[in-house]
Structures are given as structure tokens and as C-alpha cells.
């Protein structure tokens, strides 16, 4: 689905068929449409990541979120650092250790655990390629 160009976040690159990838987690009932990297709403000279959500009337809704790239990376670190093992670095200072068990239980019992693992593998592959360039 083509993303609108009339909004303040101006997509440069976007995923294709992201809705199909996201529906795996929501029994084919996701409101997610796409992900993009583009000129940031908060500063058009910056690049930001945006999560595009659509309501039942097929309008982009206010729950679409835009984040600076470093915050997206920090979220990825926080997630991975808390899924399985004791924290390795930064996240241990952010998350209350007593809450870590809650996150690990969610991950361990999530019906789509393999899909999460596949996404982590994909992330690792992209990171390794990035570092090899």
C-alpha cells in the first residue's frame, strides 16, 4: 500500500506487504499497514522511522508512531536484552530486574515465539551484513 505523501512525515523507503507480516501476531486482524523511513515530522532535516496504523475507515490514525532512529535501535536493544538471558549491557540500567521475569514469561509462552525468533535472526543477519560493509 502506498503511503500518503501529504502528511508531515515524508516516507523515503517503506516496507512492502508489512500488514501480512504483522498479522501473524494478531490472527489476521492487525491495524498495521506499513513501516517507513522518511523525513521526520519534528525536524525535516532528520530521518525517522514510522509505524503506520489504519482505522476501520481506512484512514491513517493517530496511533501511528514516529521515532528517531536511535530510539528504534534502543528499543531493539532493550527487547533483545530482556527476552531470554540476564542483561548484557545498557538495558539492565533501564528495566527493574524484578519485572524481567514478566517479559521472559511472555516470550516463553507466546504462541508465536518462533516468529519472534525468526525476526531476531533476520535482525542479526542485517546487522552482520552492515558491519561487514
C-alpha positions, 0 to 999 in steps of 0.5 A: 500500500502506498503511503500518503505523501501529504502528511508531515512525515515524508516516507523515503523507503517503506516496507512492502506487504508489512500488514501480512507480516504483522498479522501473524501476531494478531490472527489476521486482524492487525491495524498495521499497514506499513513501516517507513523511513522518511523525513521526520515530522519534528525536524525535516532535516532528520530521518525517522522511522514510522509505524503506520496504523489504519482505522476501520475507515481506512484512514491513517490514525493517530496511533501511528508512531514516529521515532528517531532512529536511535530510539528504534535501535534502543528499543531493539536493544532493550527487547533483545536484552530482556527476552531470554538471558540476564542483561548484557549491557545498557538495558539492565540500567533501564528495566527493574530486574524484578519485572524481567521475569514478566517479559521472559514469561511472555516470550516463553509462552507466546504462541508465536515465539518462533516468529519472534525468533525468526525476526531476531535472526533476520535482525542479526543477519542485517546487522552482520551484513552492515558491519561487514560493509 
